[in-house]
């Protein structure tokens, strides 16, 4: 299972903490991305403060709606409003 991280990009709270806690069992430093959430090959990882980003990546991976609809949902819940244009009256 340790070799899995050789082939996928991933993230966590901090690479140095991950390496400290996992020790030599973590071998994915070359594919590590310092980002809130990472989706690669149907595996989604996120840091501890990225619940919305993780949910967004899950919804995108499952294709439960269009990317535009998922982004509108994300923007509304993350920012408190949606960037969708007002309809003309």
KALINQUI-V792075 format. One record per run of one state. SS is the DSSP state (@ for helix, = for strand, . for the rest). FROM is the first residue (numbers start at 1). TO is the last residue. Records with the same first field share a line. If there is no record, write none. Layout:
BEGIN
SS->FROM-TO, FROM-TO
END
This chain:
BEGIN
.->1-1, 7-9, 11-14, 26-28, 33-36, 41-42, 47-50, 63-66, 80-89
@->2-6, 15-25, 29-31, 51-62, 67-79
=->10-10, 32-32, 37-40, 43-46
END
